[in-house]
C-alpha cells in the first residue's frame, strides 16, 4: 500500500489527487485508531489485572500492611511489563499490515526463529524460570533492600521475569539476570534487627556498662520520634569477645523493616554521649614501644 502511494503521487505529479488524499487520510486514521486502541487496551487491562491481584492477595497472609503493599506493587510491575509487551507487539504487527507489509511470512519466520531461540537461548529460559519462582515464592519485592550473590546490594526498583533491577547507595543501577541469582538476601522482610558490637576498656565495670546500655535503649524506644520504628528496645545481650585492646559487648533489638540503619545510627550517638557522662572508655588500638638501651661509650 505504501508503494501504491508513491505510484499515485508519481502519476499525478504536483497536482492534488482527491483519491490520494482520501487514501492517505483513511490510513492515517487507521494508524491513529491502532495506537489509541493499544493505549486504551493497556489502560483497561491494567485496571482488570490490578483488581484481580488485589482480590487474590489476602491481607491475613501478611504480617504488616507494608508487606502486603510491596507484594501488590511487585506483581503489578511484572504484569505491566508483560501486558505492555504483548499489546505493543500486536499493535506493531497491525501497523505493519496497514503500511502494506505482508506479515504472513514475518509470522512464519518468527515461528522458526522461536524454535531456534529455544535451542540457543537456554540462559534466557533459565532467567524466566528463576523469575517465576522469585515471584511465586515472594523472595523479595519492589522496595525491599536486598543483596544478590553477596556481591551487589540495593533497593529493588523493578522485578520482571527476566531480570531484577537494583539501585545502590551511590545511585548506580544494577541489572541482574534472574538466572544468575544463586543467593538472595532480603534485609527488609517483615522486620529487622539491631546487631551492634561495641568495645570498651578492660577496666570497665560491666554491671554499670549493662545498666547504661539498657537505659539508653529504653529511652530510645520510648522517644516519640523513634518508638514507631522500634519493636523491641535495644539491650545488651552478652560479652561477645576479649579483643586485643577491648572487651566487646553485643547489643541487640528489633525494628520495623527499613528502620534498622537509622535506629542503629541513633543508638551509637546516644551511647557515645552516655559513655562520656559515665566515664566509660571506648578504646582505640595502641602500640607500646620499648626503646632499647643505648650502648655505653668506651672511654
DRENDO-1510 file (C-alpha; in Angstrom, 1 decimal, always signed):
<recs>
REC; n; res; u; v; w
REC; 1; UNK; +0.0; +0.0; +0.0 .
REC; 2; UNK; +2.9; +2.3; +0.8 .
REC; 3; UNK; +4.3; +1.7; -2.7 .
REC; 4; UNK; +0.9; +2.4; -4.3 .
REC; 5; UNK; +1.0; +5.8; -2.6 .
REC; 6; UNK; +4.3; +6.6; -4.3 .
REC; 7; UNK; +2.8; +5.4; -7.7 .
REC; 8; UNK; -0.2; +7.6; -7.3 .
REC; 9; UNK; +1.9; +10.6; -6.4 .
REC; 10; UNK; +4.3; +10.0; -9.3 .
REC; 11; UNK; +1.4; +9.8; -11.8 .
REC; 12; UNK; -0.3; +13.0; -10.5 .
REC; 13; UNK; +2.9; +15.0; -10.3 .
REC; 14; UNK; +2.3; +18.1; -8.3 .
REC; 15; UNK; -1.4; +18.1; -8.9 .
REC; 16; UNK; -3.6; +17.2; -5.9 .
REC; 17; UNK; -5.4; +13.9; -6.4 .
REC; 18; UNK; -8.6; +13.6; -4.3 .
REC; 19; UNK; -8.4; +9.8; -4.2 .
REC; 20; UNK; -4.8; +10.0; -2.9 .
REC; 21; UNK; -5.9; +12.4; -0.1 .
REC; 22; UNK; -8.7; +10.1; +0.8 .
REC; 23; UNK; -6.5; +7.0; +1.0 .
REC; 24; UNK; -3.9; +9.0; +3.0 .
REC; 25; UNK; -6.5; +10.2; +5.4 .
REC; 26; UNK; -8.0; +6.8; +5.7 .
REC; 27; UNK; -4.7; +5.1; +6.5 .
REC; 28; UNK; -3.7; +7.9; +8.9 .
REC; 29; UNK; -7.0; +7.5; +10.7 .
REC; 30; UNK; -6.4; +3.7; +10.9 .
REC; 31; UNK; -2.9; +4.1; +12.3 .
REC; 32; UNK; -4.3; +6.6; +14.8 .
REC; 33; UNK; -7.0; +4.2; +15.9 .
REC; 34; UNK; -4.5; +1.3; +16.3 .
REC; 35; UNK; -2.2; +3.4; +18.5 .
REC; 36; UNK; -5.2; +4.8; +20.5 .
REC; 37; UNK; -6.6; +1.3; +20.8 .
REC; 38; UNK; -3.3; +0.0; +22.1 .
REC; 39; UNK; -3.1; +2.7; +24.8 .
REC; 40; UNK; -6.7; +2.1; +25.8 .
REC; 41; UNK; -6.3; -1.7; +25.9 .
REC; 42; UNK; -3.2; -1.3; +28.1 .
REC; 43; UNK; -5.1; +1.0; +30.4 .
REC; 44; UNK; -8.1; -1.2; +30.9 .
REC; 45; UNK; -6.0; -4.4; +31.0 .
REC; 46; UNK; -4.0; -3.0; +33.9 .
REC; 47; UNK; -7.2; -1.9; +35.7 .
REC; 48; UNK; -8.5; -5.5; +35.4 .
REC; 49; UNK; -5.2; -7.0; +36.5 .
REC; 50; UNK; -4.9; -4.6; +39.4 .
REC; 51; UNK; -8.4; -5.7; +40.7 .
REC; 52; UNK; -7.5; -9.3; +40.2 .
REC; 53; UNK; -4.3; -9.1; +42.1 .
REC; 54; UNK; -5.9; -7.2; +45.0 .
REC; 55; UNK; -8.6; -9.9; +45.2 .
REC; 56; UNK; -6.0; -12.7; +45.1 .
REC; 57; UNK; -3.8; -11.2; +47.8 .
REC; 58; UNK; -5.3; -11.9; +51.2 .
REC; 59; UNK; -4.4; -9.4; +54.0 .
REC; 60; UNK; -4.3; -12.2; +56.6 .
REC; 61; UNK; -1.4; -13.8; +54.8 .
REC; 62; UNK; +0.9; -10.8; +55.6 .
REC; 63; UNK; +2.1; -9.6; +58.9 .
REC; 64; UNK; +2.1; -5.9; +58.0 .
REC; 65; UNK; +0.4; -3.6; +55.6 .
REC; 66; UNK; +3.8; -2.8; +54.1 .
REC; 67; UNK; +4.4; -6.4; +53.2 .
REC; 68; UNK; +1.0; -6.6; +51.5 .
REC; 69; UNK; +1.6; -3.4; +49.5 .
REC; 70; UNK; +5.1; -4.4; +48.4 .
REC; 71; UNK; +3.7; -7.8; +47.2 .
REC; 72; UNK; +1.0; -6.0; +45.2 .
REC; 73; UNK; +3.4; -3.5; +43.7 .
REC; 74; UNK; +5.8; -6.2; +42.6 .
REC; 75; UNK; +3.1; -8.3; +40.9 .
REC; 76; UNK; +1.7; -5.2; +39.2 .
REC; 77; UNK; +5.1; -4.2; +38.0 .
REC; 78; UNK; +5.7; -7.6; +36.4 .
REC; 79; UNK; +2.2; -7.8; +34.9 .
REC; 80; UNK; +2.5; -4.3; +33.5 .
REC; 81; UNK; +5.8; -5.2; +31.7 .
REC; 82; UNK; +4.2; -8.4; +30.2 .
REC; 83; UNK; +0.9; -6.8; +29.1 .
REC; 84; UNK; +2.7; -3.8; +27.6 .
REC; 85; UNK; +5.0; -6.1; +25.6 .
REC; 86; UNK; +2.1; -8.2; +24.2 .
REC; 87; UNK; -0.2; -5.3; +23.3 .
REC; 88; UNK; +2.5; -3.3; +21.5 .
REC; 89; UNK; +3.8; -6.3; +19.6 .
REC; 90; UNK; +0.2; -6.8; +18.3 .
REC; 91; UNK; -0.1; -3.1; +17.6 .
REC; 92; UNK; +3.2; -3.2; +15.7 .
REC; 93; UNK; +2.0; -6.0; +13.5 .
REC; 94; UNK; -1.2; -4.2; +12.8 .
REC; 95; UNK; +0.7; -1.1; +11.8 .
REC; 96; UNK; +2.9; -3.0; +9.5 .
REC; 97; UNK; -0.1; -4.6; +7.8 .
REC; 98; UNK; -1.7; -1.1; +7.5 .
REC; 99; UNK; +1.5; +0.1; +5.8 .
REC; 100; UNK; +1.1; -2.6; +3.2 .
REC; 101; UNK; +3.7; -5.1; +4.5 .
REC; 102; UNK; +2.7; -8.7; +4.2 .
REC; 103; UNK; +3.1; -10.0; +7.8 .
REC; 104; UNK; +2.4; -13.7; +6.9 .
REC; 105; UNK; +6.0; -14.5; +6.0 .
REC; 106; UNK; +7.1; -12.5; +9.0 .
REC; 107; UNK; +4.9; -14.6; +11.4 .
REC; 108; UNK; +6.1; -17.8; +9.8 .
REC; 109; UNK; +9.7; -16.6; +10.2 .
REC; 110; UNK; +9.0; -15.7; +13.8 .
REC; 111; UNK; +7.9; -19.2; +14.5 .
REC; 112; UNK; +11.1; -20.7; +13.0 .
REC; 113; UNK; +13.1; -18.1; +14.9 .
REC; 114; UNK; +11.3; -19.0; +18.1 .
REC; 115; UNK; +12.3; -22.7; +17.7 .
REC; 116; UNK; +15.9; -21.6; +17.1 .
REC; 117; UNK; +15.9; -19.4; +20.1 .
REC; 118; UNK; +14.5; -22.2; +22.2 .
REC; 119; UNK; +17.7; -24.2; +21.5 .
REC; 120; UNK; +20.1; -21.3; +21.6 .
REC; 121; UNK; +18.8; -19.1; +24.4 .
REC; 122; UNK; +18.8; -21.5; +27.2 .
REC; 123; UNK; +20.1; -18.8; +29.6 .
REC; 124; UNK; +17.0; -16.7; +28.8 .
REC; 125; UNK; +14.8; -19.6; +29.6 .
REC; 126; UNK; +16.6; -20.1; +32.9 .
REC; 127; UNK; +16.1; -16.3; +33.6 .
REC; 128; UNK; +12.4; -16.6; +33.1 .
REC; 129; UNK; +12.0; -19.8; +35.2 .
REC; 130; UNK; +14.0; -18.2; +38.0 .
REC; 131; UNK; +12.0; -15.0; +37.8 .
REC; 132; UNK; +8.8; -17.1; +38.0 .
REC; 133; UNK; +10.0; -18.7; +41.3 .
REC; 134; UNK; +11.2; -15.4; +42.7 .
REC; 135; UNK; +7.7; -14.0; +42.3 .
REC; 136; UNK; +5.8; -17.2; +43.3 .
REC; 137; UNK; +7.9; -17.6; +46.5 .
REC; 138; UNK; +7.8; -13.9; +47.3 .
REC; 139; UNK; +11.6; -13.9; +47.9 .
REC; 140; UNK; +11.8; -10.1; +47.6 .
REC; 141; UNK; +9.5; -7.3; +46.4 .
REC; 142; UNK; +9.8; -3.8; +44.8 .
REC; 143; UNK; +11.0; -1.5; +47.5 .
REC; 144; UNK; +13.0; -4.1; +49.5 .
REC; 145; UNK; +16.7; -3.8; +50.2 .
REC; 146; UNK; +18.4; -7.0; +49.1 .
REC; 147; UNK; +21.9; -8.3; +48.5 .
REC; 148; UNK; +22.3; -10.7; +45.5 .
REC; 149; UNK; +25.0; -13.3; +45.4 .
REC; 150; UNK; +26.8; -11.5; +48.2 .
REC; 151; UNK; +28.2; -9.1; +45.6 .
REC; 152; UNK; +25.7; -6.4; +44.8 .
REC; 153; UNK; +23.1; -4.8; +47.0 .
REC; 154; UNK; +20.5; -2.0; +46.8 .
REC; 155; UNK; +16.8; -1.1; +46.7 .
REC; 156; UNK; +14.7; -3.3; +44.3 .
REC; 157; UNK; +13.4; -0.9; +41.7 .
REC; 158; UNK; +11.9; -3.4; +39.3 .
REC; 159; UNK; +11.4; -7.2; +39.1 .
REC; 160; UNK; +10.5; -8.9; +35.8 .
REC; 161; UNK; +10.5; -12.5; +34.8 .
REC; 162; UNK; +13.9; -11.9; +33.1 .
REC; 163; UNK; +15.8; -9.6; +35.5 .
REC; 164; UNK; +16.0; -7.8; +38.8 .
REC; 165; UNK; +16.9; -4.1; +38.9 .
REC; 166; UNK; +18.7; -2.6; +41.9 .
REC; 167; UNK; +19.8; +0.9; +42.8 .
REC; 168; UNK; +22.6; +1.1; +45.4 .
REC; 169; UNK; +23.5; +4.0; +47.8 .
REC; 170; UNK; +25.7; +5.6; +45.1 .
REC; 171; UNK; +22.7; +5.9; +42.8 .
REC; 172; UNK; +24.1; +3.3; +40.4 .
REC; 173; UNK; +21.6; +0.9; +38.8 .
REC; 174; UNK; +22.4; -2.8; +38.6 .
REC; 175; UNK; +20.6; -5.1; +36.1 .
REC; 176; UNK; +20.9; -8.7; +37.3 .
REC; 177; UNK; +19.6; -11.6; +35.2 .
REC; 178; UNK; +17.4; -13.8; +37.4 .
REC; 179; UNK; +19.0; -17.0; +36.2 .
REC; 180; UNK; +22.4; -15.8; +37.7 .
REC; 181; UNK; +20.9; -15.2; +41.2 .
REC; 182; UNK; +22.1; -18.0; +43.5 .
REC; 183; UNK; +21.8; -16.3; +46.9 .
REC; 184; UNK; +19.2; -13.5; +47.5 .
REC; 185; UNK; +19.4; -11.9; +51.0 .
REC; 186; UNK; +16.4; -9.8; +51.8 .
REC; 187; UNK; +17.3; -7.3; +54.5 .
REC; 188; UNK; +13.7; -5.8; +54.9 .
REC; 189; UNK; +11.3; -8.8; +55.1 .
REC; 190; UNK; +8.7; -8.3; +57.8 .
REC; 191; UNK; +11.2; -6.9; +60.5 .
REC; 192; UNK; +14.9; -6.3; +61.1 .
REC; 193; UNK; +17.3; -6.5; +64.0 .
REC; 194; UNK; +19.8; -4.1; +65.6 .
REC; 195; UNK; +23.0; -6.0; +65.8 .
REC; 196; UNK; +25.8; -3.8; +67.3 .
REC; 197; UNK; +29.2; -4.7; +68.7 .
REC; 198; UNK; +30.9; -2.1; +70.9 .
REC; 199; UNK; +34.4; -2.4; +72.5 .
REC; 200; UNK; +35.0; -0.9; +76.0 .
REC; 201; UNK; +38.2; -0.7; +78.1 .
REC; 202; UNK; +39.3; -3.7; +80.2 .
REC; 203; UNK; +38.9; -1.6; +83.4 .
REC; 204; UNK; +35.1; -1.0; +82.7 .
REC; 205; UNK; +32.6; -2.1; +85.4 .
REC; 206; UNK; +30.5; -4.5; +83.3 .
REC; 207; UNK; +27.4; -4.3; +85.5 .
REC; 208; UNK; +27.5; -0.5; +85.2 .
REC; 209; UNK; +28.0; -0.8; +81.5 .
REC; 210; UNK; +25.0; -3.1; +81.1 .
REC; 211; UNK; +22.8; -0.7; +83.1 .
REC; 212; UNK; +23.9; +2.3; +81.0 .
REC; 213; UNK; +23.3; +0.5; +77.7 .
REC; 214; UNK; +19.9; -0.8; +78.7 .
REC; 215; UNK; +18.8; +2.7; +79.9 .
REC; 216; UNK; +19.8; +4.3; +76.6 .
REC; 217; UNK; +18.0; +1.6; +74.7 .
REC; 218; UNK; +14.8; +2.0; +76.8 .
REC; 219; UNK; +14.8; +5.8; +76.4 .
REC; 220; UNK; +15.3; +5.4; +72.7 .
REC; 221; UNK; +12.4; +3.0; +72.5 .
REC; 222; UNK; +10.2; +5.5; +74.4 .
REC; 223; UNK; +11.2; +8.5; +72.3 .
REC; 224; UNK; +8.2; +9.7; +70.3 .
REC; 225; UNK; +10.4; +10.3; +67.3 .
REC; 226; UNK; +11.7; +6.7; +67.3 .
REC; 227; UNK; +9.2; +4.4; +69.0 .
REC; 228; UNK; +7.1; +3.7; +65.9 .
REC; 229; UNK; +10.2; +2.2; +64.2 .
REC; 230; UNK; +11.2; +0.1; +67.2 .
REC; 231; UNK; +9.6; -3.2; +68.1 .
REC; 232; UNK; +11.9; -4.3; +70.9 .
REC; 233; UNK; +14.2; -1.7; +72.6 .
REC; 234; UNK; +18.0; -2.4; +72.2 .
REC; 235; UNK; +19.6; -4.2; +75.1 .
REC; 236; UNK; +23.0; -5.6; +76.0 .
REC; 237; UNK; +22.9; -9.3; +75.1 .
REC; 238; UNK; +26.3; -10.6; +76.3 .
REC; 239; UNK; +30.0; -10.1; +76.5 .
REC; 240; UNK; +31.0; -11.3; +73.0 .
REC; 241; UNK; +34.8; -11.2; +72.9 .
REC; 242; UNK; +38.0; -10.4; +74.7 .
REC; 243; UNK; +39.8; -8.5; +72.0 .
REC; 244; UNK; +43.4; -7.2; +72.0 .
REC; 245; UNK; +42.5; -3.8; +73.5 .
REC; 246; UNK; +38.8; -4.0; +74.4 .
REC; 247; UNK; +36.1; -6.1; +75.8 .
REC; 248; UNK; +33.5; -6.4; +73.1 .
REC; 249; UNK; +29.8; -6.5; +74.1 .
REC; 250; UNK; +26.9; -7.3; +71.8 .
REC; 251; UNK; +23.7; -5.1; +71.7 .
REC; 252; UNK; +20.5; -6.4; +70.0 .
REC; 253; UNK; +17.0; -5.1; +69.4 .
REC; 254; UNK; +14.2; -5.4; +66.9 .
REC; 255; UNK; +12.9; -2.8; +64.5 .
REC; 256; UNK; +10.4; -2.3; +61.7 .
REC; 257; UNK; +11.7; -3.2; +58.3 .
REC; 258; UNK; +13.9; -0.5; +56.7 .
REC; 259; UNK; +14.4; +1.2; +60.1 .
REC; 260; UNK; +17.4; -0.8; +61.4 .
REC; 261; UNK; +20.0; +1.5; +59.9 .
REC; 262; UNK; +18.6; +4.8; +61.3 .
REC; 263; UNK; +17.9; +3.2; +64.7 .
REC; 264; UNK; +21.4; +1.8; +65.0 .
REC; 265; UNK; +22.9; +5.1; +64.0 .
REC; 266; UNK; +20.9; +7.0; +66.6 .
REC; 267; UNK; +21.8; +4.3; +69.2 .
REC; 268; UNK; +25.5; +4.8; +68.5 .
REC; 269; UNK; +25.2; +8.5; +69.0 .
REC; 270; UNK; +23.3; +8.2; +72.3 .
REC; 271; UNK; +25.7; +5.6; +73.6 .
REC; 272; UNK; +28.7; +7.8; +72.9 .
REC; 273; UNK; +27.1; +10.6; +74.9 .
REC; 274; UNK; +26.1; +8.3; +77.8 .
REC; 275; UNK; +29.6; +6.7; +77.9 .
REC; 276; UNK; +31.2; +10.1; +78.1 .
REC; 277; UNK; +28.9; +11.1; +81.1 .
REC; 278; UNK; +29.6; +7.8; +82.9 .
REC; 279; UNK; +33.4; +7.7; +82.3 .
REC; 280; UNK; +33.2; +4.5; +80.1 .
REC; 281; UNK; +36.1; +4.4; +77.7 .
REC; 282; UNK; +35.8; +3.3; +74.1 .
REC; 283; UNK; +39.5; +2.3; +73.5 .
REC; 284; UNK; +41.4; +2.6; +70.2 .
REC; 285; UNK; +44.3; +0.4; +69.1 .
REC; 286; UNK; +47.5; +1.4; +70.8 .
REC; 287; UNK; +51.1; +0.3; +70.4 .
REC; 288; UNK; +53.6; +0.2; +73.2 .
REC; 289; UNK; +57.2; +0.9; +72.0 .
REC; 290; UNK; +60.1; -0.2; +74.1 .
REC; 291; UNK; +63.3; +1.7; +73.4 .
REC; 292; UNK; +66.5; -0.4; +73.5 .
REC; 293; UNK; +69.1; +0.8; +75.9 .
REC; 294; UNK; +71.9; +2.8; +74.3 .
REC; 295; UNK; +75.3; +1.1; +74.3 .
REC; 296; UNK; +77.8; +2.6; +76.8 .
REC; 297; UNK; +80.5; +4.5; +75.1 .
REC; 298; UNK; +84.1; +3.3; +75.7 .
REC; 299; UNK; +86.4; +5.7; +77.3 .
</recs>
